[in-house]
């Protein structure tokens, strides 16, 4: 059983839903981008104030502190802005920037009077960002502890008078501006409580946002699971229907063949011939649909000569090529460890598509190419090429450029290619036509599962 933990007012499992961390990081990155931008806009104002104080104040230590603060803060702000625009939110950037911001604020406060500094009210604001941006509670406690210790260190310096020019001369100078001991201690206490409360508020805001996001992702995952289950049920049902339709179609086809023997030449014989062709087409569509709806079987791998396989596929289509007055050219040599039955199925689909697209008298080329990482089989035609309207979706189920196509052949072919760890790509051919390229790797694990996307095979 998964551990349960609370985030805000939400009860959640220990493992976040898929995509939760990525979206949370993206949203925090957007907030971080705004913070970095605002910080860069404020830097000229803060730098001007720091330079003015360094000129007006005579204490050497204060001038050194202010100069170091301006140079370091400006350099870090510009670097973080550059890094964010180039790479987005880098890992650890949130915690680093919160820490740098707190250190800069404490440095500026120490250089301008400690508890009597005009920059002291910025501390709770930065503490809120600490709660929002720092995920680990241990790190939040560490940063809050540093702030509280700094506040009481400021109080101790003011009470002891160890630094004679601790207070700004524009506010009277000296160890402090005139606050009583009781007021200084009260101010340190209130500021410490404000820092702790602001950090807690920031952490609460992060928890509420995270809980809402978590619940949204859990609802999405539940919806996707229900949809996937429904899709599996519909796929199984449609596969059963397709299988049941094949039997009556076979009977109708057989009766049509018997009638064709008895009918004399004439109009009725022509109509019966059209009927038989349409039955053949329906059977082909049902076969493709059944291949699409059933899971891919395991690979039966063996070392295969791809050129011989291409020659075999070309020979199977000699009759179809003669009808279209087309010819085949097979060239190249290469071998691959693959399932020859499934690769043959892919090549049959590609060759049939090439013949359908080729004009009369054209040549369909099958080229086998050996490469260091595997082998490729290219099937090229001189047809009209791919329709731009469907080019980007040509591998989606049901998408086809043929008027009588089912739109499943290329989907299944790509699934078989990816099951081998390869790929099937289509591209336009120079001077017209299309090239279908089957890429096979040098070796495939015998039990490698299908990695096809968008198909139910």
Secondary structure, DSSP 8 states (H G I E B T S, - for coil): ---EEEETTEEEESS--TTHHHHHHHHHHHHHHHHHHHHHHHHHHHHHHHHHHHHH---HHHHHHHHHHHHHHHHHHHHHHHHHHHHSS-TTHHHHHHHHHHHHHHHHHHHTTGGG-TTTTHHHHHHHHHHHH---HHHHHHHHHHHHHHHHHHHHHHHHT-STT-S-GGGT-SS-SS--HHHHHHHHHHHHHHHHHHHHHHHHHHHHHHHHHHHHHHHHHHHHHHHHHHHHHHHHHHHHHHHHHHHHHHHHHHHHHHHHHHS-SSHHHHHHHHHHHHHHHHHHHHHHHHHHHS-------EEEEHHHHHHHHHHHTHHHHHHTT-EEEEE---EEEE-HHHHHHHHHHHHHHHHHH--TT-EEEEEEEEETTEEEEEEE--SS---TTTGGGTTSTT--SSTT--S-HHHHHHHHHHHTT-EEEEEE-TTS-EEEEEEEES---TT-----SS---
